[in-house]
Amino acid sequence: MEEQDFWNHPEEAQKIVEDCNELRAWTNPAKEFKRKFEDAGSLLPEAYDAEDEELLEELIAELDKIEKGLTELEVRKMLSGEMDSKNCYLSINAGAGGTEACDWVQMLSRMYQRWAAKRNWKLEIVDTVDGEVAGTKSVTLKFTGRFAYGYAKAEKGVHRLVRISPFDSSNRRHTSFASVDVTPEITDDIQIEVRPDDIRVDTFRASGAGGQHVNVTDSAVRITHLSSGIVVSCQGERSQNQNKETCLKMLKSKLYEKEVIAREEKIREMSGNKMDIAWGSQIRNYVFQPYTLVKDTRTKVESTNVQAVMDGELDDFVNAYLKEFG
């Protein structure tokens, strides 16, 4: 990169810069953690000898931060899959439970938006369909950030809510379900062909908040891939063409993911590794009453602080999944 003719071939140079930045994303944090650990280690004996409790507390807190950072780096090291480094789409759909389930989708959407904010990911609401009475029937979010798919894939599956319904005048307990699907965003280096006769394109009027263009023209787009049955929709953009372009991108992403998963499954079968992680299985229970508990059925990780989880504190669940299932 320091050679004078480095930028004579811009495309090759840009690829080298990207590779270099990828390596720095590993080496820089490791060096920084090592430096901080050595600094804290050199100060600890002095703090003990001087019986400086305030300094000791600061050093212990610093060591806790270092340990948390190293754990995060360790988990990220597991994200070596073909799709892990990519941005992603996260879709939530209401299941059994009627209005309750639609309210649950809205709660989960807020939870994931807060989680994305904690991870400093860029967030975009691609599509949303309001519930008939309250809440949201379905919503698709786009996360843009380092290893967005690698982390978010841990949330794939069915999420179950148990609580006293705010929509039930008799204050009875209700159980609601919502399914979460996560798809990596494909990039220009991946070629997925979708022929016009492979799809059906439907247009309809957008619903919900979104400015003057909403409910005025048939700007929302739904695309159905005829052979696979995959359906994607978008109404977040301002024009029909933009929504169609986003839909095609989402469809190609789903087709790409399907191809990669099939290839990985074939490799697992050849190697005798039959680890069963069904996409449609219930992965987590959220109990609000008669007690408070969030428990992951795959890793057995649990938290009694339901509010913190609903405010986006998901890393313990996600990291445990990645450590166990990679």
MARDRENLUM-667840 format. One record per residue (C-alpha): residue in three letters; residue number from 1; x, y, z. Coordinates in nm, 2 decimals. Layout:
REM MARDRENLUM-667840
[ALA,NUM,[X,Y,Z]] ...
END
This chain:
REM MARDRENLUM-667840
[MET,1,[0.00,0.00,0.00]] [GLU,2,[0.30,0.24,0.05]] [GLU,3,[0.42,0.19,-0.31]] [GLN,4,[0.39,0.49,-0.54]] [ASP,5,[0.20,0.30,-0.81]] [PHE,6,[-0.05,0.14,-0.56]] [TRP,7,[-0.35,0.33,-0.69]] [ASN,8,[-0.27,0.27,-1.06]] [HIS,9,[-0.52,-0.01,-1.06]] [PRO,10,[-0.80,0.12,-0.84]] [GLU,11,[-1.02,-0.19,-0.82]] [GLU,12,[-0.73,-0.41,-0.71]] [ALA,13,[-0.61,-0.14,-0.47]] [GLN,14,[-0.95,-0.11,-0.31]] [LYS,15,[-0.97,-0.48,-0.26]] [ILE,16,[-0.63,-0.47,-0.08]] [VAL,17,[-0.74,-0.18,0.14]] [GLU,18,[-1.05,-0.38,0.23]] [ASP,19,[-0.84,-0.69,0.32]] [CYS,20,[-0.61,-0.47,0.52]] [ASN,21,[-0.89,-0.31,0.71]] [GLU,22,[-1.04,-0.66,0.78]] [LEU,23,[-0.71,-0.77,0.93]] [ARG,24,[-0.68,-0.45,1.14]] [ALA,25,[-1.03,-0.52,1.28]] [TRP,26,[-0.87,-0.82,1.45]] [THR,27,[-0.52,-0.70,1.53]] [ASN,28,[-0.60,-0.35,1.66]] [PRO,29,[-0.84,-0.47,1.93]] [ALA,30,[-0.61,-0.75,2.04]] [LYS,31,[-0.32,-0.51,2.07]] [GLU,32,[-0.54,-0.26,2.26]] [PHE,33,[-0.67,-0.53,2.50]] [LYS,34,[-0.31,-0.64,2.57]] [ARG,35,[-0.19,-0.29,2.64]] [LYS,36,[-0.48,-0.22,2.88]] [PHE,37,[-0.43,-0.55,3.06]] [GLU,38,[-0.06,-0.48,3.11]] [ASP,39,[-0.14,-0.13,3.24]] [ALA,40,[-0.39,-0.26,3.48]] [GLY,41,[-0.16,-0.54,3.59]] [SER,42,[0.12,-0.30,3.66]] [LEU,43,[-0.10,-0.08,3.88]] [LEU,44,[-0.27,-0.35,4.08]] [PRO,45,[0.02,-0.43,4.32]] [GLU,46,[0.06,-0.06,4.39]] [ALA,47,[-0.31,-0.02,4.46]] [TYR,48,[-0.30,-0.32,4.70]] [ASP,49,[0.00,-0.19,4.88]] [ALA,50,[-0.15,0.15,4.92]] [GLU,51,[-0.49,0.00,5.01]] [ASP,52,[-0.64,0.24,4.76]] [GLU,53,[-0.99,0.09,4.74]] [GLU,54,[-1.11,0.35,4.48]] [LEU,55,[-0.83,0.26,4.25]] [LEU,56,[-0.88,-0.11,4.30]] [GLU,57,[-1.25,-0.08,4.21]] [GLU,58,[-1.15,0.11,3.89]] [LEU,59,[-0.89,-0.15,3.79]] [ILE,60,[-1.13,-0.44,3.85]] [ALA,61,[-1.39,-0.26,3.65]] [GLU,62,[-1.13,-0.21,3.37]] [LEU,63,[-1.04,-0.58,3.38]] [ASP,64,[-1.41,-0.67,3.35]] [LYS,65,[-1.43,-0.45,3.04]] [ILE,66,[-1.13,-0.62,2.89]] [GLU,67,[-1.28,-0.96,2.96]] [LYS,68,[-1.60,-0.86,2.80]] [GLY,69,[-1.42,-0.72,2.50]] [LEU,70,[-1.21,-1.04,2.46]] [THR,71,[-1.53,-1.25,2.48]] [GLU,72,[-1.68,-1.04,2.20]] [LEU,73,[-1.36,-1.09,1.99]] [GLU,74,[-1.37,-1.46,2.06]] [VAL,75,[-1.73,-1.48,1.95]] [ARG,76,[-1.66,-1.28,1.64]] [LYS,77,[-1.38,-1.52,1.55]] [MET,78,[-1.64,-1.79,1.52]] [LEU,79,[-1.82,-1.58,1.25]] [SER,80,[-1.62,-1.73,0.96]] [GLY,81,[-1.91,-1.85,0.75]] [GLU,82,[-1.96,-1.74,0.39]] [MET,83,[-2.25,-1.51,0.49]] [ASP,84,[-2.15,-1.40,0.84]] [SER,85,[-1.98,-1.07,0.75]] [LYS,86,[-2.28,-0.94,0.55]] [ASN,87,[-2.56,-0.69,0.63]] [CYS,88,[-2.89,-0.86,0.67]] [TYR,89,[-3.27,-0.84,0.67]] [LEU,90,[-3.46,-0.94,0.98]] [SER,91,[-3.83,-1.02,0.93]] [ILE,92,[-4.09,-1.07,1.21]] [ASN,93,[-4.43,-1.23,1.14]] [ALA,94,[-4.72,-1.27,1.37]] [GLY,95,[-4.82,-1.63,1.45]] [ALA,96,[-5.10,-1.78,1.66]] [GLY,97,[-5.26,-1.53,1.89]] [GLY,98,[-5.45,-1.27,1.68]] [THR,99,[-5.42,-0.92,1.81]] [GLU,100,[-5.19,-1.04,2.09]] [ALA,101,[-4.95,-1.18,1.83]] [CYS,102,[-4.95,-0.85,1.63]] [ASP,103,[-4.87,-0.66,1.95]] [TRP,104,[-4.59,-0.92,2.02]] [VAL,105,[-4.44,-0.85,1.67]] [GLN,106,[-4.44,-0.48,1.75]] [MET,107,[-4.26,-0.55,2.08]] [LEU,108,[-4.00,-0.77,1.92]] [SER,109,[-3.95,-0.50,1.65]] [ARG,110,[-3.87,-0.25,1.92]] [MET,111,[-3.64,-0.50,2.09]] [TYR,112,[-3.44,-0.56,1.77]] [GLN,113,[-3.42,-0.19,1.69]] [ARG,114,[-3.27,-0.12,2.03]] [TRP,115,[-3.03,-0.41,2.00]] [ALA,116,[-2.91,-0.28,1.66]] [ALA,117,[-2.86,0.07,1.81]] [LYS,118,[-2.65,-0.08,2.09]] [ARG,119,[-2.43,-0.25,1.83]] [ASN,120,[-2.40,0.08,1.63]] [TRP,121,[-2.57,-0.07,1.32]] [LYS,122,[-2.75,0.14,1.07]] [LEU,123,[-3.12,0.05,1.08]] [GLU,124,[-3.38,0.08,0.80]] [ILE,125,[-3.75,-0.03,0.82]] [VAL,126,[-3.80,-0.19,0.47]] [ASP,127,[-4.16,-0.31,0.51]] [THR,128,[-4.44,-0.31,0.76]] [VAL,129,[-4.80,-0.43,0.77]] [ASP,130,[-5.02,-0.31,1.05]] [GLY,131,[-5.24,-0.54,1.25]] [GLU,132,[-5.62,-0.52,1.20]] [VAL,133,[-5.69,-0.40,1.55]] [ALA,134,[-5.35,-0.31,1.70]] [GLY,135,[-4.98,-0.39,1.67]] [THR,136,[-4.80,-0.51,1.36]] [LYS,137,[-4.88,-0.81,1.14]] [SER,138,[-4.53,-0.82,0.99]] [VAL,139,[-4.22,-0.61,0.97]] [THR,140,[-3.89,-0.63,0.79]] [LEU,141,[-3.58,-0.45,0.92]] [LYS,142,[-3.25,-0.40,0.75]] [PHE,143,[-2.93,-0.40,0.96]] [THR,144,[-2.61,-0.25,0.81]] [GLY,145,[-2.30,-0.32,1.01]] [ARG,146,[-2.00,-0.55,1.07]] [PHE,147,[-2.11,-0.91,1.09]] [ALA,148,[-2.48,-0.81,1.11]] [TYR,149,[-2.59,-1.15,0.97]] [GLY,150,[-2.34,-1.35,1.17]] [TYR,151,[-2.49,-1.22,1.50]] [ALA,152,[-2.86,-1.18,1.39]] [LYS,153,[-2.88,-1.54,1.26]] [ALA,154,[-2.90,-1.65,1.62]] [GLU,155,[-3.25,-1.50,1.64]] [LYS,156,[-3.40,-1.72,1.37]] [GLY,157,[-3.70,-1.92,1.49]] [VAL,158,[-4.02,-1.89,1.68]] [HIS,159,[-4.04,-1.66,1.98]] [ARG,160,[-4.31,-1.73,2.24]] [LEU,161,[-4.47,-1.47,2.48]] [VAL,162,[-4.67,-1.55,2.79]] [ARG,163,[-4.84,-1.26,2.97]] [ILE,164,[-5.17,-1.12,3.10]] [SER,165,[-5.32,-0.97,2.79]] [PRO,166,[-5.38,-0.59,2.79]] [PHE,167,[-5.66,-0.66,2.53]] [ASP,168,[-5.85,-0.90,2.76]] [SER,169,[-6.09,-0.74,3.00]] [SER,170,[-6.09,-1.05,3.21]] [ASN,171,[-5.71,-1.02,3.27]] [ARG,172,[-5.64,-1.38,3.16]] [ARG,173,[-5.30,-1.51,3.06]] [HIS,174,[-5.24,-1.54,2.69]] [THR,175,[-4.97,-1.72,2.48]] [SER,176,[-4.86,-1.55,2.16]] [PHE,177,[-4.61,-1.66,1.89]] [ALA,178,[-4.40,-1.47,1.63]] [SER,179,[-4.15,-1.61,1.38]] [VAL,180,[-3.82,-1.43,1.31]] [ASP,181,[-3.64,-1.49,0.98]] [VAL,182,[-3.29,-1.35,0.90]] [THR,183,[-3.14,-1.33,0.55]] [PRO,184,[-2.80,-1.20,0.45]] [GLU,185,[-2.78,-0.91,0.20]] [ILE,186,[-2.60,-1.02,-0.11]] [THR,187,[-2.33,-0.79,-0.25]] [ASP,188,[-2.22,-0.71,-0.61]] [ASP,189,[-1.96,-0.99,-0.60]] [ILE,190,[-2.24,-1.25,-0.58]] [GLN,191,[-2.43,-1.32,-0.90]] [ILE,192,[-2.79,-1.46,-0.85]] [GLU,193,[-3.00,-1.47,-1.17]] [VAL,194,[-3.37,-1.40,-1.14]] [ARG,195,[-3.55,-1.42,-1.48]] [PRO,196,[-3.87,-1.21,-1.53]] [ASP,197,[-4.07,-1.53,-1.60]] [ASP,198,[-3.95,-1.68,-1.27]] [ILE,199,[-4.14,-1.42,-1.07]] [ARG,200,[-4.49,-1.26,-1.02]] [VAL,201,[-4.49,-0.89,-0.94]] [ASP,202,[-4.79,-0.74,-0.76]] [THR,203,[-4.83,-0.37,-0.66]] [PHE,204,[-5.06,-0.23,-0.39]] [ARG,205,[-5.11,0.08,-0.18]] [ALA,206,[-4.87,0.12,0.11]] [SER,207,[-5.02,0.13,0.46]] [GLY,208,[-4.92,0.31,0.78]] [ALA,209,[-4.72,0.62,0.84]] [GLY,210,[-4.47,0.74,0.58]] [GLY,211,[-4.56,1.08,0.43]] [GLN,212,[-4.79,1.21,0.16]] [HIS,213,[-4.71,0.93,-0.09]] [VAL,214,[-4.86,0.66,0.13]] [ASN,215,[-5.21,0.55,0.03]] [VAL,216,[-5.20,0.78,-0.28]] [THR,217,[-5.04,0.55,-0.54]] [ASP,218,[-4.98,0.17,-0.58]] [SER,219,[-4.61,0.22,-0.47]] [ALA,220,[-4.58,-0.09,-0.26]] [VAL,221,[-4.44,-0.40,-0.43]] [ARG,222,[-4.47,-0.77,-0.36]] [ILE,223,[-4.27,-1.03,-0.56]] [THR,224,[-4.34,-1.40,-0.55]] [HIS,225,[-4.07,-1.65,-0.67]] [LEU,226,[-4.28,-1.90,-0.85]] [SER,227,[-4.06,-2.21,-0.82]] [SER,228,[-3.96,-2.18,-0.45]] [GLY,229,[-4.27,-2.00,-0.32]] [ILE,230,[-4.06,-1.73,-0.16]] [VAL,231,[-4.25,-1.40,-0.11]] [VAL,232,[-4.09,-1.06,-0.04]] [SER,233,[-4.25,-0.72,-0.02]] [CYS,234,[-4.14,-0.36,0.03]] [GLN,235,[-4.32,-0.03,0.08]] [GLY,236,[-4.05,0.17,0.26]] [GLU,237,[-3.92,0.35,-0.05]] [ARG,238,[-4.08,0.65,-0.21]] [SER,239,[-4.14,0.50,-0.56]] [GLN,240,[-4.27,0.18,-0.71]] [ASN,241,[-3.94,0.13,-0.89]] [GLN,242,[-3.73,0.17,-0.58]] [ASN,243,[-3.96,-0.07,-0.39]] [LYS,244,[-3.93,-0.32,-0.68]] [GLU,245,[-3.55,-0.29,-0.67]] [THR,246,[-3.54,-0.35,-0.30]] [CYS,247,[-3.77,-0.65,-0.34]] [LEU,248,[-3.55,-0.80,-0.60]] [LYS,249,[-3.25,-0.75,-0.37]] [MET,250,[-3.43,-0.93,-0.09]] [LEU,251,[-3.54,-1.21,-0.31]] [LYS,252,[-3.18,-1.27,-0.44]] [SER,253,[-3.06,-1.26,-0.08]] [LYS,254,[-3.31,-1.54,0.02]] [LEU,255,[-3.22,-1.75,-0.28]] [TYR,256,[-2.85,-1.71,-0.21]] [GLU,257,[-2.90,-1.80,0.16]] [LYS,258,[-3.11,-2.11,0.05]] [GLU,259,[-2.83,-2.22,-0.18]] [VAL,260,[-2.56,-2.18,0.09]] [ILE,261,[-2.76,-2.35,0.36]] [ALA,262,[-2.83,-2.65,0.12]] [ARG,263,[-2.45,-2.67,0.04]] [GLU,264,[-2.36,-2.66,0.41]] [GLU,265,[-2.62,-2.92,0.49]] [LYS,266,[-2.48,-3.15,0.23]] [ILE,267,[-2.13,-3.11,0.38]] [ARG,268,[-2.27,-3.19,0.73]] [GLU,269,[-2.43,-3.50,0.59]] [MET,270,[-2.11,-3.61,0.42]] [SER,271,[-1.91,-3.55,0.74]] [GLY,272,[-2.17,-3.73,0.96]] [ASN,273,[-2.25,-3.41,1.16]] [LYS,274,[-2.63,-3.42,1.20]] [MET,275,[-2.68,-3.13,1.44]] [ASP,276,[-3.05,-3.04,1.42]] [ILE,277,[-3.13,-2.67,1.43]] [ALA,278,[-3.48,-2.64,1.28]] [TRP,279,[-3.56,-2.30,1.15]] [GLY,280,[-3.92,-2.33,1.25]] [SER,281,[-3.86,-2.45,1.61]] [GLN,282,[-3.94,-2.25,1.92]] [ILE,283,[-3.61,-2.09,2.03]] [ARG,284,[-3.70,-1.86,2.32]] [ASN,285,[-3.97,-1.81,2.58]] [TYR,286,[-4.06,-1.47,2.72]] [VAL,287,[-4.27,-1.50,3.04]] [PHE,288,[-4.41,-1.18,3.19]] [GLN,289,[-4.66,-1.34,3.43]] [PRO,290,[-4.69,-1.50,3.68]] [TYR,291,[-4.31,-1.46,3.70]] [THR,292,[-4.05,-1.29,3.48]] [LEU,293,[-3.81,-1.50,3.28]] [VAL,294,[-3.66,-1.51,2.94]] [LYS,295,[-3.51,-1.85,2.85]] [ASP,296,[-3.35,-1.98,2.54]] [THR,297,[-3.45,-2.33,2.47]] [ARG,298,[-3.14,-2.41,2.27]] [THR,299,[-2.86,-2.29,2.50]] [LYS,300,[-3.06,-2.28,2.83]] [VAL,301,[-2.94,-1.93,2.89]] [GLU,302,[-3.19,-1.73,3.09]] [SER,303,[-3.26,-1.39,3.24]] [THR,304,[-3.51,-1.27,3.50]] [ASN,305,[-3.47,-0.91,3.38]] [VAL,306,[-3.74,-0.92,3.11]] [GLN,307,[-3.74,-0.54,3.07]] [ALA,308,[-3.36,-0.53,2.99]] [VAL,309,[-3.41,-0.80,2.73]] [MET,310,[-3.69,-0.61,2.57]] [ASP,311,[-3.47,-0.30,2.57]] [GLY,312,[-3.22,-0.49,2.35]] [GLU,313,[-2.99,-0.67,2.59]] [LEU,314,[-2.96,-0.98,2.37]] [ASP,315,[-2.59,-1.03,2.36]] [ASP,316,[-2.58,-1.30,2.63]] [PHE,317,[-2.83,-1.51,2.43]] [VAL,318,[-2.66,-1.45,2.09]] [ASN,319,[-2.31,-1.52,2.22]] [ALA,320,[-2.42,-1.84,2.39]] [TYR,321,[-2.58,-1.96,2.07]] [LEU,322,[-2.27,-1.88,1.86]] [LYS,323,[-2.04,-2.05,2.11]] [GLU,324,[-2.25,-2.36,2.10]] [PHE,325,[-2.36,-2.38,1.74]] [GLY,326,[-2.11,-2.15,1.56]] 
END
